[in-house]
């Protein structure tokens, strides 16, 4: 039996980036991991990650081209240049949870298997969904092995707030993927009710009457 610390953040997003990266690096050093996959949007998190994980193989996964608007890429040219200058690899490819299935949903207003899987993973947080997605994208691109543990870092919106140790798998072998440790993630407490926001006591639910 082994005990591994997991850090839970009280808020989501970029405010946790430095701590999340530091915790991830510490655990990578403890386990002797040499590969990290990092999700990024405009590239700020990716650029910071290649600094933090110097000496490791760093794969930075961007949004696919056209994700936000047709014919556009959200990662800035400056961040891409910095990532590559510091030895990182930038991967831009189709999202495994947002490909043809998303086109069907948009066209016919019906969900397909991959988006149902994505919504299920979001029960553990947006970051958990993303680590699964980007690790498979990296495996499909031949940038990570599927027989070695890797570190994967992602976030909710912008920045980093989630890090895991996992064994990646190719998309066609999706269910061979294994999340072995959760290093950190947001707690995902439910938002306060309107009454709680006003400082009022919650009204107890009425017991239903059976006829």
Beta strands, then each sheet from edge to edge (+ up, - down):
strand 1: 7-9
strand 2: 35-39
strand 3: 57-61
strand 4: 89-91
strand 5: 149-154
strand 6: 162-167
strand 7: 178-186
sheet 1: 1+ 7+ 6- 5+ 2+ 3+ 4+
end
